[in-house]
């Protein structure tokens, strides 16, 4: 029932994720602009939250796009997302609904984006 409703309504899920091994480097960049740097002291919190989101995305019936932001420029990410939305009718609700999962990354299993066990 949820799948029918999500497809009929044209919802899509875009999940931007990063390789957990790259969190320290991303933290260093974030600290340059953060007004609350202490929130980044424990990166395991962010890694665990990403794992939780991975499971939620995996379990979702909504058509999804997985975008690895680890080494992609913002422009590449934006173009890829826009292209996927256009290709799946996401920019025009009158077009056909999206189907399946698309991935912008090297094989996600090698990027630690393997399905999480329950």
N, C-alpha and C positions, 0 to 999 in steps of 0.2 A: 504494500500500500504506500509506503513512504517513497519507494522508487518511482512509482507512477506519479505521485504528487510532485516530486522534485523535478522529474523530466517534464511533466505537463507545465510546470511553472517556469521552467528554463533556468533553474538555479545551477550554478557552477561553483566549484571549490578550487581555489588556487592556494597551494601550500608552498610557501617559500621556506626552504630549510638550508642548513649549512652543515658541512662535515664537522662532527664534534672535535676533531683534531685541530680545527681552525678557530675555535672559540677564543683562544688566548690572543691570537693576532687580531681578531675582530674587536676584542676587548680593548686592546691598546689603541685602536683607531677611535673607538667610542669614547674613551676617556678624554680625548682631546676636546670633545664638545659637551661632555656631560656635566651637569651642575650637581649631580649626586653620585659621585664615583664609587662610594662605598657599596652601592647596590650591585656592583660587578665584582666584588671580592670573592664570591664563591660561584665559580662557573658551573659547578655540578648541578646547581639549581636550574640553570638554563638548559643544560644538556638533558636533564631528566624531564623538564617541561616539553622539550622538543620530542622526546621519546613518547610522551603521553599524547601529544598532538599527532605524531606519526600513526599511532594506533587508532585514534579517532578518525583520521583521514582514511586509513585502510578500511575501517568498518563502515564508512559512509557510503550510502547508495548514490549520492550525488556525483555526477560526472566531475572528474578532478584533473588538475594539472599539477604536477610536482616540479618545482623549479629549484635547482641547486644554485644558491647564491654565493657559494664558496669562492669561485674564481671567475664568475661572470660579471661583466660590467653592468651597471644599472641600465644603460641603454639596451644591451643585449636582452636583459630580463624583460624590460618593457616591450620591446619588439616581439619577443617570443610569446608573451602573454597576449598581446594584441592580436598577433597572427592566429593563435589558438582560439581566442574568442571569436574572431572573424570566421575561421574555418568551421567552427562548431555552431554557428548561429547565435553566439552569445552577444553580439553587438546589435542584433535585430531579432527580437523575440518572435517575429513571424516566420523566421527561418526554422529549419529542422533542429531538433534538440541535439545536444552533445551526447556522445557515447564513449564509454571506456575511459581509460586513464592515459594521459600523455606525460612524458617525462623529459625535462631538459637537464641532462647530466650524463656523465659517464655512467656505466651500469651502476644502478643504485646499490646493488649488493656490495660492490667494491667501495662504495662511499658510506658504508654503515647504515644504509637505509633499507635494511632487510626487514621483512615483516616481523613484528614483535610477537612473541608468543603470549598467549593469554594467561 
